Amino acid sequence: MFVSTHRDPFYKSAEWRSLRQLVLIRDGHQCQLKGSRCTGKATLVDHWVPRSRGGSNSLSNLRASCKPCNTQKKDHMPLPWATVNW
């Protein structure tokens, strides 16, 4: 099941805004999804293990991401997706 951020009220909460800022600062606004293969500026926060696959909203499961990487990853699990060259 894909969890849309537009329909989940959590993503409009003060808690999410706080988590989002913490993650972006922690990761230095650098995209973390494909490591050194991505040089995009992170403006989004992605769940490393998607919520639709049992991932949590904990800081250890959140990564800063750029829009192209976030769009490409969708709700895939991290390891198979990260090894894809595109």
Helices and strands as residue ranges (DSSP letters): G 9-12, H 14-26, G 35-37, E 44-47, G 51-53, G 59-61, E 62-65, H 67-73, H 78-82
